[in-house]
């Protein structure tokens, strides 16, 4: 008697609360696939009756599949699991929407850029080329040289500034530096180009175009990124490591060189690599400071230099007659630039994995 009463009491819900389904009631794993397959069939039928459209087909499939899955989960699993499945569908849908322009862009660049992805493109310049043929050797080398100079300028300044802010800075000076770093992070890239141009015009006169000018302009954009990333990485170093070094009588500068930086080397390398990837594709500052040339110039301190972003810009905006050859070169230059950025991101991942502090299990 008492056992049956307890069972009835435990099975009853509190007054005023909706009844919940049992915890063991679950939809099978194939239920989401069946729901969206049925939604796809129904959406295809609606499209056939009205007007076939791939966008509407996807929208109808997602909406109908989400509704069907939510209702089925509400009946079988209860309100909480149904809400969880609904939110999961919304998150996956948002991810899919975000991936559409990325996949479309990558597909279009690869499809059109592969037409001139050959040895001539990487081994020849545009000197004396009209129409078909030619390549971007001079632009690739110019991009690499200017990016290298930008790195040599930006990394020491950015890292030392971050070390000062984390290890030494205090008071009004620290707040001022942090404020200016934040401001520099958000300035338009064309402003950096105008700054570098105005700086060199003071010493060399108007109309000057040099590769080093482009490196200075890109450094204005790269330094705040290096400072901010390095500052956050250095803050992650445990204070116990610093205090242990101080307790052994190690001076502060040696503690930074031997303890702090080696501990944060993976994050510092990743931040620097991502900062390089951030500036390697900038176009506006290089249009103002470096310009364009059809020949190969490997000296950043003398004359104009070609870079991949500016090369692609001029090939697309000033293609000549017939325009198809120049437009194909522009697409291939864009493909090479994307490959460089992707390669830098892969290098950043490798640095983070290889140089990360080893921890024992």
C-alpha positions, 0 to 999 in steps of 0.5 A, a space after each residue: 500500500 505505502 509503495 503504491 502511494 509513493 509511486 503515485 506521489 512521485 509520478 504526480 507533478 506539482 500544481 500549476 507546472 506543465 508535466 515533463 516527459 521521462 528522461 529515458 524518452 529520446 529520439 533516435 539518432 537518425 531523427 534529425 536527418 529524417 526530419 530535414 530529408 522530409 523537409 527537403 522533399 516538401 520544399 522541393 515539391 513547393 518549389 516545383 509548384 511555384 518557381 524553382 529557386 535554390 535559395 528558397 529551397 534551402 530556406 524552406 528546408 531549414 525552417 520546415 526541418 527545424 519545426 518538424 524536429 522541434 515538434 517531434 522532440 517536444 512530444 517525445 523528449 519534453 520541453 527542455 530537450 526540445 528547446 535544446 534541439 531548437 537552439 542547436 538548429 539555430 546555431 548550425 543555421 547561423 554557422 551555415 549562413 556565415 560560411 556561404 560568402 566564405 565558400 563562395 569567395 574561395 570557390 570563385 577565386 580558385 576557379 578563376 585564378 587557376 587559369 593563370 596559375 602557371 610557371 610564367 606567372 611566377 617567373 616573369 614580370 609585365 615589362 614589355 607585355 601587352 595583352 597575353 602573357 606576363 606574370 607577377 614575379 616582380 609583385 610577389 618579390 615586392 610584397 615579400 620584401 616590403 612585408 619583411 621590412 615591416 616585420 623588422 620595424 614592427 616586431 621589436 617596437 611592438 614587443 618592447 612596448 608590450 613588455 613595458 606595459 605589462 612588466 614596468 608601466 604604471 600611472 599616466 604614461 601607461 594609460 596614455 600608451 594604452 589609449 594611443 595603441 587602441 586609437 591606432 588599432 582602429 585608424 583607416 589604412 589609407 590614413 597610415 599611407 598618407 602619414 608615411 607619404 607626408 613624412 617622406 615628402 618632408 625630406 625628399 619632396 613631393 612625388 616620392 615613391 619608395 618601398 620603404 615608405 610602404 613598410 613604414 605605412 604598414 608598420 603603423 597598422 601592424 605595431 598596435 596589433 603586435 602590442 595588443 596580442 603580445 600584451 595579452 599573452 604576457 599577462 597569461 604568464 603566471 606571477 608565481 614564475 616571476 616571484 620564484 625567479 625574484 626569490 632566487 635573486 634574478 634581476 627583473 630584466 633577466 627574469 623577463 628574458 629567461 622566464 617570461 618570454 620563453 613561457 609566452 613564446 608560443 603566443 608571441 609567435 602566433 600573434 606576430 604571424 597573425 599580425 603579418 597576415 593582417 597587413 600583407 594584403 593591404 592595398 590603400 597604403 601601398 597605392 599612396 606610398 609605393 605605386 606600381 611598376 611593370 619591371 622588377 625592382 628589389 631595392 626598397 630604397 630606390 624607386 617604385 615597387 610592385 606589390 600583389 595587392 596593388 598589382 591585382 588592383 591595377 590589372 582589374 581597374 586598368 586592364 587594357 585591350 583586350 581586358 580578359 588577359 589582365 583580369 585573369 592575372 588579377 584573379 591569379 594574384 588574388 589567389 596567390 595572396 590568399 594562399 600567402 595569408 592562409 600559409 601564415 595562419 597555418 604557420 601560426 597554428 604550428 608555432 602555437 602547437 610546437 612551442 607551447 609549454 609542455 605539461 606532464 600528464 
